[in-house]
Amino acid sequence: MVVLRCPCHEGAQLWGELWWTGGEYRWVFFDDDRRSETYAEEVERCPACGRRLERKEMARV
Ligand SMILES: [Zn+2]
């Protein structure tokens, strides 16, 4: 598990885990903002800017 942040730097922190699903590894991201409605839920897009989350674009916190 790694703590990550969207490149927009406006959203809350997220955490990412590398999961083995469907015969391939993929990054799964979760909302790490306790004030957020989607806290601890899987998110595919940044809650702040709506950008689709890509591990290589995200900064490690
Ligand atoms: Zn964002």
N, CA, C, O and the ligand as a Tripos MOL2 file, in Angstrom:
@<TRIPOS>MOLECULE
protein
  245   243    62     0     0
PROTEIN
NO_CHARGES

@<TRIPOS>ATOM
      1 N           0.8450   -1.1900    0.0000 N.3       1 MET1
      2 CA          0.0000    0.0000    0.0000 C.3       1 MET1
      3 C           0.8860    1.2470    0.0000 C.2       1 MET1
      4 O           1.8400    1.3500    0.7710 O.2       1 MET1
      5 N           0.5550    2.1660   -0.8620 N.am      2 VAL2
      6 CA          1.2890    3.4250   -0.9260 C.3       2 VAL2
      7 C           0.2920    4.5740   -0.8890 C.2       2 VAL2
      8 O          -0.8050    4.4950   -1.4430 O.2       2 VAL2
      9 N           0.7060    5.6390   -0.2200 N.am      3 VAL3
     10 CA         -0.1370    6.8270   -0.1590 C.3       3 VAL3
     11 C           0.2340    7.7170   -1.3360 C.2       3 VAL3
     12 O           1.4050    8.0180   -1.5670 O.2       3 VAL3
     13 N          -0.7780    8.1270   -2.0650 N.am      4 LEU4
     14 CA         -0.5640    8.8320   -3.3290 C.3       4 LEU4
     15 C          -1.4310   10.0750   -3.3860 C.2       4 LEU4
     16 O          -2.3680   10.2530   -2.6090 O.2       4 LEU4
     17 N          -1.0840   10.9160   -4.3240 N.am      5 ARG5
     18 CA         -1.8960   12.1150   -4.5160 C.3       5 ARG5
     19 C          -1.9920   12.3980   -6.0090 C.2       5 ARG5
     20 O          -1.0250   12.2480   -6.7560 O.2       5 ARG5
     21 N          -3.1690   12.8050   -6.4120 N.am      6 CYS6
     22 CA         -3.4050   13.1710   -7.8040 C.3       6 CYS6
     23 C          -2.5190   14.3620   -8.1830 C.2       6 CYS6
     24 O          -2.2370   15.2150   -7.3410 O.2       6 CYS6
     25 N          -2.0850   14.4240   -9.4300 N.am      7 PRO7
     26 CA         -1.2420   15.5540   -9.8410 C.3       7 PRO7
     27 C          -1.9170   16.9190   -9.7120 C.2       7 PRO7
     28 O          -1.2260   17.9370   -9.7530 O.2       7 PRO7
     29 N          -3.2260   16.9760   -9.5600 N.am      8 CYS8
     30 CA         -3.8810   18.2840   -9.3970 C.3       8 CYS8
     31 C          -3.6000   18.8870   -8.0210 C.2       8 CYS8
     32 O          -3.7650   20.0910   -7.8270 O.2       8 CYS8
     33 N          -3.1760   18.0570   -7.0660 N.am      9 HIS9
     34 CA         -2.8490   18.5050   -5.7080 C.3       9 HIS9
     35 C          -4.0250   19.1750   -5.0100 C.2       9 HIS9
     36 O          -3.8360   19.8910   -4.0270 O.2       9 HIS9
     37 N          -5.2150   18.9550   -5.5000 N.am     10 GLU10
     38 CA         -6.3850   19.5380   -4.8540 C.3      10 GLU10
     39 C          -7.1600   18.4870   -4.0840 C.2      10 GLU10
     40 O          -7.8040   18.7760   -3.0750 O.2      10 GLU10
     41 N          -7.0840   17.2990   -4.5650 N.am     11 GLY11
     42 CA         -7.8360   16.2310   -3.9280 C.3      11 GLY11
     43 C          -7.1870   15.7730   -2.6420 C.2      11 GLY11
     44 O          -6.0640   16.1480   -2.3060 O.2      11 GLY11
     45 N          -7.9240   14.9610   -1.9490 N.am     12 ALA12
     46 CA         -7.4030   14.3680   -0.7310 C.3      12 ALA12
     47 C          -6.3660   13.3150   -1.1000 C.2      12 ALA12
     48 O          -6.1780   12.9660   -2.2650 O.2      12 ALA12
     49 N          -5.7150   12.8330   -0.0790 N.am     13 GLN13
     50 CA         -4.8050   11.7150   -0.3040 C.3      13 GLN13
     51 C          -5.6080   10.4750   -0.6630 C.2      13 GLN13
     52 O          -6.7620   10.2940   -0.2740 O.2      13 GLN13
     53 N          -4.9390    9.6530   -1.4140 N.am     14 LEU14
     54 CA         -5.5120    8.3600   -1.7920 C.3      14 LEU14
     55 C          -4.4910    7.3070   -1.4190 C.2      14 LEU14
     56 O          -3.3100    7.6090   -1.2500 O.2      14 LEU14
     57 N          -4.9390    6.0860   -1.2930 N.am     15 TRP15
     58 CA         -3.9370    5.0420   -1.2120 C.3      15 TRP15
     59 C          -4.1680    4.0470   -2.3270 C.2      15 TRP15
     60 O          -5.2870    3.8230   -2.7890 O.2      15 TRP15
     61 N          -3.0690    3.4680   -2.7330 N.am     16 GLY16
     62 CA         -3.1270    2.5490   -3.8580 C.3      16 GLY16
     63 C          -2.5660    1.1940   -3.4820 C.2      16 GLY16
     64 O          -1.6150    1.0850   -2.7090 O.2      16 GLY16
     65 N          -3.1710    0.1720   -4.0420 N.am     17 GLU17
     66 CA         -2.6780   -1.1850   -3.8560 C.3      17 GLU17
     67 C          -2.6520   -1.8550   -5.2110 C.2      17 GLU17
     68 O          -3.5240   -1.6380   -6.0530 O.2      17 GLU17
     69 N          -1.6360   -2.6710   -5.4010 N.am     18 LEU18
     70 CA         -1.4980   -3.4130   -6.6470 C.3      18 LEU18
     71 C          -2.2100   -4.7500   -6.4790 C.2      18 LEU18
     72 O          -1.8030   -5.5780   -5.6650 O.2      18 LEU18
     73 N          -3.2500   -4.9530   -7.2360 N.am     19 TRP19
     74 CA         -4.0430   -6.1750   -7.1220 C.3      19 TRP19
     75 C          -3.8630   -7.0190   -8.3590 C.2      19 TRP19
     76 O          -3.7100   -6.5220   -9.4740 O.2      19 TRP19
     77 N          -3.8860   -8.3060   -8.1210 N.am     20 TRP20
     78 CA         -3.8520   -9.2750   -9.2180 C.3      20 TRP20
     79 C          -5.2930   -9.6500   -9.5330 C.2      20 TRP20
     80 O          -5.9350  -10.3690   -8.7670 O.2      20 TRP20
     81 N          -5.7930   -9.1680  -10.6490 N.am     21 THR21
     82 CA         -7.1710   -9.4790  -11.0200 C.3      21 THR21
     83 C          -7.2430   -9.7620  -12.5080 C.2      21 THR21
     84 O          -6.6230   -9.0740  -13.3190 O.2      21 THR21
     85 N          -7.9980  -10.7710  -12.8480 N.am     22 GLY22
     86 CA         -8.2340  -11.0750  -14.2550 C.3      22 GLY22
     87 C          -6.9580  -11.3480  -15.0360 C.2      22 GLY22
     88 O          -6.8670  -11.0320  -16.2230 O.2      22 GLY22
     89 N          -5.9690  -11.9400  -14.3630 N.am     23 GLY23
     90 CA         -4.7540  -12.3240  -15.0650 C.3      23 GLY23
     91 C          -3.7570  -11.2010  -15.2670 C.2      23 GLY23
     92 O          -2.8040  -11.3430  -16.0330 O.2      23 GLY23
     93 N          -3.9700  -10.0960  -14.5920 N.am     24 GLU24
     94 CA         -2.9960   -9.0060  -14.7030 C.3      24 GLU24
     95 C          -3.0080   -8.1860  -13.4270 C.2      24 GLU24
     96 O          -3.9780   -8.1800  -12.6690 O.2      24 GLU24
     97 N          -1.9040   -7.4980  -13.2160 N.am     25 TYR25
     98 CA         -1.8360   -6.5900  -12.0920 C.3      25 TYR25
     99 C          -2.4960   -5.2800  -12.4740 C.2      25 TYR25
    100 O          -2.3400   -4.7880  -13.5910 O.2      25 TYR25
    101 N          -3.2270   -4.7330  -11.5410 N.am     26 ARG26
    102 CA         -3.7230   -3.3760  -11.7730 C.3      26 ARG26
    103 C          -3.7410   -2.6280  -10.4540 C.2      26 ARG26
    104 O          -3.9260   -3.2130   -9.3870 O.2      26 ARG26
    105 N          -3.5510   -1.3500  -10.5500 N.am     27 TRP27
    106 CA         -3.5960   -0.4970   -9.3720 C.3      27 TRP27
    107 C          -5.0400   -0.1840   -9.0280 C.2      27 TRP27
    108 O          -5.8560    0.1610   -9.8830 O.2      27 TRP27
    109 N          -5.3200   -0.3170   -7.7480 N.am     28 VAL28
    110 CA         -6.6460    0.0260   -7.2380 C.3      28 VAL28
    111 C          -6.4430    1.1490   -6.2270 C.2      28 VAL28
    112 O          -5.5630    1.0850   -5.3680 O.2      28 VAL28
    113 N          -7.2650    2.1600   -6.3490 N.am     29 PHE29
    114 CA         -7.0990    3.3480   -5.5090 C.3      29 PHE29
    115 C          -8.2910    3.5240   -4.5830 C.2      29 PHE29
    116 O          -9.4370    3.2470   -4.9370 O.2      29 PHE29
    117 N          -7.9780    3.9940   -3.3870 N.am     30 PHE30
    118 CA         -9.0220    4.2100   -2.3880 C.3      30 PHE30
    119 C          -8.9210    5.6310   -1.8480 C.2      30 PHE30
    120 O          -7.8360    6.1990   -1.7230 O.2      30 PHE30
    121 N         -10.0750    6.1790   -1.5370 N.am     31 ASP31
    122 CA        -10.1610    7.5230   -0.9740 C.3      31 ASP31
    123 C          -9.6740    7.4850    0.4740 C.2      31 ASP31
    124 O         -10.1470    6.6740    1.2700 O.2      31 ASP31
    125 N          -8.7390    8.3530    0.8100 N.am     32 ASP32
    126 CA         -8.1720    8.3740    2.1590 C.3      32 ASP32
    127 C          -8.5510    9.6390    2.9220 C.2      32 ASP32
    128 O          -7.8660   10.0200    3.8700 O.2      32 ASP32
    129 N          -9.6190   10.2800    2.5210 N.am     33 ASP33
    130 CA        -10.0750   11.4960    3.1970 C.3      33 ASP33
    131 C         -11.2950   11.1570    4.0580 C.2      33 ASP33
    132 O         -12.3650   10.8320    3.5440 O.2      33 ASP33
    133 N         -11.1110   11.2390    5.3640 N.am     34 ARG34
    134 CA        -12.1910   10.8370    6.2760 C.3      34 ARG34
    135 C         -13.4360   11.7100    6.1390 C.2      34 ARG34
    136 O         -14.5310   11.2970    6.5200 O.2      34 ARG34
    137 N         -13.2720   12.8950    5.6040 N.am     35 ARG35
    138 CA        -14.4240   13.7870    5.4480 C.3      35 ARG35
    139 C         -15.1870   13.5010    4.1640 C.2      35 ARG35
    140 O         -16.2710   14.0400    3.9430 O.2      35 ARG35
    141 N         -14.6210   12.6570    3.3260 N.am     36 SER36
    142 CA        -15.2050   12.4160    2.0180 C.3      36 SER36
    143 C         -16.3450   11.4020    2.0780 C.2      36 SER36
    144 O         -16.3380   10.4900    2.9040 O.2      36 SER36
    145 N         -17.3050   11.5730    1.2060 N.am     37 GLU37
    146 CA        -18.4140   10.6200    1.1320 C.3      37 GLU37
    147 C         -17.9440    9.2500    0.6630 C.2      37 GLU37
    148 O         -18.5700    8.2300    0.9490 O.2      37 GLU37
    149 N         -16.8500    9.2480   -0.0480 N.am     38 THR38
    150 CA        -16.3590    7.9780   -0.5850 C.3      38 THR38
    151 C         -15.1560    7.4650    0.2010 C.2      38 THR38
    152 O         -14.3710    6.6730   -0.3210 O.2      38 THR38
    153 N         -15.0040    7.9050    1.4460 N.am     39 TYR39
    154 CA        -13.8690    7.4740    2.2630 C.3      39 TYR39
    155 C         -13.7760    5.9480    2.3120 C.2      39 TYR39
    156 O         -14.7560    5.2500    2.5710 O.2      39 TYR39
    157 N         -12.5750    5.4640    2.0580 N.am     40 ALA40
    158 CA        -12.2610    4.0310    2.1110 C.3      40 ALA40
    159 C         -12.9190    3.2380    0.9860 C.2      40 ALA40
    160 O         -12.8410    2.0090    0.9610 O.2      40 ALA40
    161 N         -13.5610    3.9330    0.0630 N.am     41 GLU41
    162 CA        -14.1380    3.2270   -1.0820 C.3      41 GLU41
    163 C         -13.1910    3.3110   -2.2640 C.2      41 GLU41
    164 O         -12.3670    4.2190   -2.3720 O.2      41 GLU41
    165 N         -13.3370    2.3350   -3.1430 N.am     42 GLU42
    166 CA        -12.5150    2.3500   -4.3400 C.3      42 GLU42
    167 C         -12.9470    3.5100   -5.2360 C.2      42 GLU42
    168 O         -14.1370    3.7300   -5.4620 O.2      42 GLU42
    169 N         -11.9730    4.2350   -5.7320 N.am     43 VAL43
    170 CA        -12.2670    5.3390   -6.6390 C.3      43 VAL43
    171 C         -11.4250    5.1710   -7.9030 C.2      43 VAL43
    172 O         -10.2610    4.7770   -7.8400 O.2      43 VAL43
    173 N         -12.0210    5.4690   -9.0280 N.am     44 GLU44
    174 CA        -11.3000    5.4070  -10.2880 C.3      44 GLU44
    175 C         -10.9120    6.7900  -10.7690 C.2      44 GLU44
    176 O         -10.0350    6.9470  -11.6190 O.2      44 GLU44
    177 N         -11.5790    7.7890  -10.2150 N.am     45 ARG45
    178 CA        -11.3010    9.1580  -10.6120 C.3      45 ARG45
    179 C         -11.0120    9.9980   -9.3750 C.2      45 ARG45
    180 O         -11.5030    9.7200   -8.2810 O.2      45 ARG45
    181 N         -10.2110   11.0230   -9.5760 N.am     46 CYS46
    182 CA         -9.8890   11.9310   -8.4780 C.3      46 CYS46
    183 C         -11.1740   12.6100   -8.0080 C.2      46 CYS46
    184 O         -11.9050   13.1770   -8.8200 O.2      46 CYS46
    185 N         -11.4560   12.5580   -6.7070 N.am     47 PRO47
    186 CA        -12.6740   13.2050   -6.2010 C.3      47 PRO47
    187 C         -12.6850   14.7170   -6.4330 C.2      47 PRO47
    188 O         -13.7550   15.3250   -6.4810 O.2      47 PRO47
    189 N         -11.5220   15.3200   -6.5770 N.am     48 ALA48
    190 CA        -11.4540   16.7750   -6.7380 C.3      48 ALA48
    191 C         -11.5690   17.2010   -8.1950 C.2      48 ALA48
    192 O         -12.3790   18.0700   -8.5180 O.2      48 ALA48
    193 N         -10.7760   16.6070   -9.0780 N.am     49 CYS49
    194 CA        -10.7250   17.1030  -10.4540 C.3      49 CYS49
    195 C         -11.3720   16.1540  -11.4580 C.2      49 CYS49
    196 O         -11.5850   16.5320  -12.6100 O.2      49 CYS49
    197 N         -11.6820   14.9490  -11.0470 N.am     50 GLY50
    198 CA        -12.3470   14.0310  -11.9550 C.3      50 GLY50
    199 C         -11.4400   13.3170  -12.9300 C.2      50 GLY50
    200 O         -11.9030   12.5580  -13.7810 O.2      50 GLY50
    201 N         -10.1430   13.5600  -12.8060 N.am     51 ARG51
    202 CA         -9.1800   12.9060  -13.6900 C.3      51 ARG51
    203 C          -9.1350   11.4060  -13.3880 C.2      51 ARG51
    204 O          -9.1980   10.9900  -12.2310 O.2      51 ARG51
    205 N          -9.0270   10.6130  -14.4360 N.am     52 ARG52
    206 CA         -8.8770    9.1890  -14.2370 C.3      52 ARG52
    207 C          -7.4960    8.9300  -13.6250 C.2      52 ARG52
    208 O          -6.4840    9.4350  -14.1100 O.2      52 ARG52
    209 N          -7.4770    8.1470  -12.5710 N.am     53 LEU53
    210 CA         -6.2400    7.9620  -11.8190 C.3      53 LEU53
    211 C          -5.3190    6.9650  -12.5010 C.2      53 LEU53
    212 O          -5.7220    5.8490  -12.8300 O.2      53 LEU53
    213 N          -4.0950    7.3780  -12.7060 N.am     54 GLU54
    214 CA         -3.0620    6.5220  -13.2740 C.3      54 GLU54
    215 C          -1.8670    6.5620  -12.3260 C.2      54 GLU54
    216 O          -1.3770    7.6310  -11.9630 O.2      54 GLU54
    217 N          -1.4110    5.3780  -11.9350 N.am     55 ARG55
    218 CA         -0.3260    5.3290  -10.9360 C.3      55 ARG55
    219 C           0.8970    6.1370  -11.3660 C.2      55 ARG55
    220 O           1.5050    6.8250  -10.5450 O.2      55 ARG55
    221 N           1.2600    6.0600  -12.6400 N.am     56 LYS56
    222 CA          2.4890    6.7150  -13.0760 C.3      56 LYS56
    223 C           2.3930    8.2400  -13.0370 C.2      56 LYS56
    224 O           3.4080    8.9370  -13.0570 O.2      56 LYS56
    225 N           1.1620    8.7480  -12.9800 N.am     57 GLU57
    226 CA          0.9990   10.1980  -12.9360 C.3      57 GLU57
    227 C           0.8590   10.7180  -11.5050 C.2      57 GLU57
    228 O           0.8500   11.9250  -11.2650 O.2      57 GLU57
    229 N           0.7530    9.8080  -10.5880 N.am     58 MET58
    230 CA          0.4620   10.2390   -9.2170 C.3      58 MET58
    231 C           1.7370   10.3560   -8.4050 C.2      58 MET58
    232 O           2.6760    9.5780   -8.5720 O.2      58 MET58
    233 N           1.7500   11.3340   -7.5310 N.am     59 ALA59
    234 CA          2.9140   11.5790   -6.6920 C.3      59 ALA59
    235 C           2.7830   10.7890   -5.3990 C.2      59 ALA59
    236 O           1.7080   10.7150   -4.8030 O.2      59 ALA59
    237 N           3.8770   10.2120   -4.9860 N.am     60 ARG60
    238 CA          3.8970    9.5190   -3.7200 C.3      60 ARG60
    239 C           3.9510   10.5460   -2.5950 C.2      60 ARG60
    240 O           4.7070   11.5140   -2.6730 O.2      60 ARG60
    241 N           3.1680   10.3440   -1.5690 N.am     61 VAL61
    242 CA          3.1150   11.3170   -0.4780 C.3      61 VAL61
    243 C           4.0610   10.8730    0.6380 C.2      61 VAL61
    244 O           4.1720   11.5510    1.6600 O.2      61 VAL61
    245 ZN         -7.1760   15.5150   -9.0660 Zn       62 ZN62
@<TRIPOS>BOND
     1     1     2 1
     2     2     3 1
     3     3     4 2
     4     3     5 am
     5     5     6 1
     6     6     7 1
     7     7     8 2
     8     7     9 am
     9     9    10 1
    10    10    11 1
    11    11    12 2
    12    11    13 am
    13    13    14 1
    14    14    15 1
    15    15    16 2
    16    15    17 am
    17    17    18 1
    18    18    19 1
    19    19    20 2
    20    19    21 am
    21    21    22 1
    22    22    23 1
    23    23    24 2
    24    23    25 am
    25    25    26 1
    26    26    27 1
    27    27    28 2
    28    27    29 am
    29    29    30 1
    30    30    31 1
    31    31    32 2
    32    31    33 am
    33    33    34 1
    34    34    35 1
    35    35    36 2
    36    35    37 am
    37    37    38 1
    38    38    39 1
    39    39    40 2
    40    39    41 am
    41    41    42 1
    42    42    43 1
    43    43    44 2
    44    43    45 am
    45    45    46 1
    46    46    47 1
    47    47    48 2
    48    47    49 am
    49    49    50 1
    50    50    51 1
    51    51    52 2
    52    51    53 am
    53    53    54 1
    54    54    55 1
    55    55    56 2
    56    55    57 am
    57    57    58 1
    58    58    59 1
    59    59    60 2
    60    59    61 am
    61    61    62 1
    62    62    63 1
    63    63    64 2
    64    63    65 am
    65    65    66 1
    66    66    67 1
    67    67    68 2
    68    67    69 am
    69    69    70 1
    70    70    71 1
    71    71    72 2
    72    71    73 am
    73    73    74 1
    74    74    75 1
    75    75    76 2
    76    75    77 am
    77    77    78 1
    78    78    79 1
    79    79    80 2
    80    79    81 am
    81    81    82 1
    82    82    83 1
    83    83    84 2
    84    83    85 am
    85    85    86 1
    86    86    87 1
    87    87    88 2
    88    87    89 am
    89    89    90 1
    90    90    91 1
    91    91    92 2
    92    91    93 am
    93    93    94 1
    94    94    95 1
    95    95    96 2
    96    95    97 am
    97    97    98 1
    98    98    99 1
    99    99   100 2
   100    99   101 am
   101   101   102 1
   102   102   103 1
   103   103   104 2
   104   103   105 am
   105   105   106 1
   106   106   107 1
   107   107   108 2
   108   107   109 am
   109   109   110 1
   110   110   111 1
   111   111   112 2
   112   111   113 am
   113   113   114 1
   114   114   115 1
   115   115   116 2
   116   115   117 am
   117   117   118 1
   118   118   119 1
   119   119   120 2
   120   119   121 am
   121   121   122 1
   122   122   123 1
   123   123   124 2
   124   123   125 am
   125   125   126 1
   126   126   127 1
   127   127   128 2
   128   127   129 am
   129   129   130 1
   130   130   131 1
   131   131   132 2
   132   131   133 am
   133   133   134 1
   134   134   135 1
   135   135   136 2
   136   135   137 am
   137   137   138 1
   138   138   139 1
   139   139   140 2
   140   139   141 am
   141   141   142 1
   142   142   143 1
   143   143   144 2
   144   143   145 am
   145   145   146 1
   146   146   147 1
   147   147   148 2
   148   147   149 am
   149   149   150 1
   150   150   151 1
   151   151   152 2
   152   151   153 am
   153   153   154 1
   154   154   155 1
   155   155   156 2
   156   155   157 am
   157   157   158 1
   158   158   159 1
   159   159   160 2
   160   159   161 am
   161   161   162 1
   162   162   163 1
   163   163   164 2
   164   163   165 am
   165   165   166 1
   166   166   167 1
   167   167   168 2
   168   167   169 am
   169   169   170 1
   170   170   171 1
   171   171   172 2
   172   171   173 am
   173   173   174 1
   174   174   175 1
   175   175   176 2
   176   175   177 am
   177   177   178 1
   178   178   179 1
   179   179   180 2
   180   179   181 am
   181   181   182 1
   182   182   183 1
   183   183   184 2
   184   183   185 am
   185   185   186 1
   186   186   187 1
   187   187   188 2
   188   187   189 am
   189   189   190 1
   190   190   191 1
   191   191   192 2
   192   191   193 am
   193   193   194 1
   194   194   195 1
   195   195   196 2
   196   195   197 am
   197   197   198 1
   198   198   199 1
   199   199   200 2
   200   199   201 am
   201   201   202 1
   202   202   203 1
   203   203   204 2
   204   203   205 am
   205   205   206 1
   206   206   207 1
   207   207   208 2
   208   207   209 am
   209   209   210 1
   210   210   211 1
   211   211   212 2
   212   211   213 am
   213   213   214 1
   214   214   215 1
   215   215   216 2
   216   215   217 am
   217   217   218 1
   218   218   219 1
   219   219   220 2
   220   219   221 am
   221   221   222 1
   222   222   223 1
   223   223   224 2
   224   223   225 am
   225   225   226 1
   226   226   227 1
   227   227   228 2
   228   227   229 am
   229   229   230 1
   230   230   231 1
   231   231   232 2
   232   231   233 am
   233   233   234 1
   234   234   235 1
   235   235   236 2
   236   235   237 am
   237   237   238 1
   238   238   239 1
   239   239   240 2
   240   239   241 am
   241   241   242 1
   242   242   243 1
   243   243   244 2
@<TRIPOS>SUBSTRUCTURE
     1 MET1         2 RESIDUE 1 A MET
     2 VAL2         6 RESIDUE 1 A VAL
     3 VAL3        10 RESIDUE 1 A VAL
     4 LEU4        14 RESIDUE 1 A LEU
     5 ARG5        18 RESIDUE 1 A ARG
     6 CYS6        22 RESIDUE 1 A CYS
     7 PRO7        26 RESIDUE 1 A PRO
     8 CYS8        30 RESIDUE 1 A CYS
     9 HIS9        34 RESIDUE 1 A HIS
    10 GLU10       38 RESIDUE 1 A GLU
    11 GLY11       42 RESIDUE 1 A GLY
    12 ALA12       46 RESIDUE 1 A ALA
    13 GLN13       50 RESIDUE 1 A GLN
    14 LEU14       54 RESIDUE 1 A LEU
    15 TRP15       58 RESIDUE 1 A TRP
    16 GLY16       62 RESIDUE 1 A GLY
    17 GLU17       66 RESIDUE 1 A GLU
    18 LEU18       70 RESIDUE 1 A LEU
    19 TRP19       74 RESIDUE 1 A TRP
    20 TRP20       78 RESIDUE 1 A TRP
    21 THR21       82 RESIDUE 1 A THR
    22 GLY22       86 RESIDUE 1 A GLY
    23 GLY23       90 RESIDUE 1 A GLY
    24 GLU24       94 RESIDUE 1 A GLU
    25 TYR25       98 RESIDUE 1 A TYR
    26 ARG26      102 RESIDUE 1 A ARG
    27 TRP27      106 RESIDUE 1 A TRP
    28 VAL28      110 RESIDUE 1 A VAL
    29 PHE29      114 RESIDUE 1 A PHE
    30 PHE30      118 RESIDUE 1 A PHE
    31 ASP31      122 RESIDUE 1 A ASP
    32 ASP32      126 RESIDUE 1 A ASP
    33 ASP33      130 RESIDUE 1 A ASP
    34 ARG34      134 RESIDUE 1 A ARG
    35 ARG35      138 RESIDUE 1 A ARG
    36 SER36      142 RESIDUE 1 A SER
    37 GLU37      146 RESIDUE 1 A GLU
    38 THR38      150 RESIDUE 1 A THR
    39 TYR39      154 RESIDUE 1 A TYR
    40 ALA40      158 RESIDUE 1 A ALA
    41 GLU41      162 RESIDUE 1 A GLU
    42 GLU42      166 RESIDUE 1 A GLU
    43 VAL43      170 RESIDUE 1 A VAL
    44 GLU44      174 RESIDUE 1 A GLU
    45 ARG45      178 RESIDUE 1 A ARG
    46 CYS46      182 RESIDUE 1 A CYS
    47 PRO47      186 RESIDUE 1 A PRO
    48 ALA48      190 RESIDUE 1 A ALA
    49 CYS49      194 RESIDUE 1 A CYS
    50 GLY50      198 RESIDUE 1 A GLY
    51 ARG51      202 RESIDUE 1 A ARG
    52 ARG52      206 RESIDUE 1 A ARG
    53 LEU53      210 RESIDUE 1 A LEU
    54 GLU54      214 RESIDUE 1 A GLU
    55 ARG55      218 RESIDUE 1 A ARG
    56 LYS56      222 RESIDUE 1 A LYS
    57 GLU57      226 RESIDUE 1 A GLU
    58 MET58      230 RESIDUE 1 A MET
    59 ALA59      234 RESIDUE 1 A ALA
    60 ARG60      238 RESIDUE 1 A ARG
    61 VAL61      242 RESIDUE 1 A VAL
    62 ZN62       245 GROUP 0 **** ****
